[in-house]
Amino acid sequence: MARYIYARTSTKEQNVNQQAELLSQAYPDAIVVKEQGSATNLNRPVLEQLLESLKPQDDLIIYDLSRLSRDTSDFLKLLEQFNQQDIGLVVHNMGGATQDTRTATGKMVLTVLASVNQMQVELMKEKQLIGIETAKKAGKYKGRKPVDQAKIDKALRYLDNGLTKDEAAKLAGVGVATLYRNLKSKNGVSSNTV
């Protein structure tokens, strides 16, 4: 049986070491794994590698629920996977208390709070959309800065010279999606066939 601390912050500007140190003091026998990236989904390289290495009777320790996932369905799938594999999840800070999925109460509390977490994310997105609409009405919202047409033309020339779309976009300094959209609008072709 092994215990793993998964410490995560959303950006590199945030200090993941503080979280890791706090958890290490509470769980000195645990192996610390750190990652910096968004929790909007579970597609994070360090987390994926950690999840693959977990074995029955291991415990995964996180500071709070948002460190692991902000998506309720992802969290519930992961919780079900842990239950089937006999892996415990310990959430160190749930309103000042620790919750452990090896207990019935801990499982129930974490399931409910995962839904609350998801609601908070959705409310934040709603507020953001309201802010954008308000700025548009006031004439202050300009949207994304348009991509330089010269860069798109450069990418098109690279395509004509035999490069792949990925290579052409990268060399020209434009996104692949931008290149696909441009090709679609020029050719009137579905982006699935480009």
Secondary structure, DSSP 8 states (H G I E B T S, - for coil): --EEEEEEESSTTS-HHHHHHHHHHH-TTSEEEEEES--SSS--HHHHHHHHH--TT-EEEESSGGGT-S-HHHHHHHHHHHHHHT-EEEEEEETTEEEETTSHHHHHHHHHHHHHHHHHHHHHHHHHHHHHHHHHHTT----S----HHHHHHHHHHHHTT--HHHHHHHHT--HHHHHHHHHHHHT--TTT-
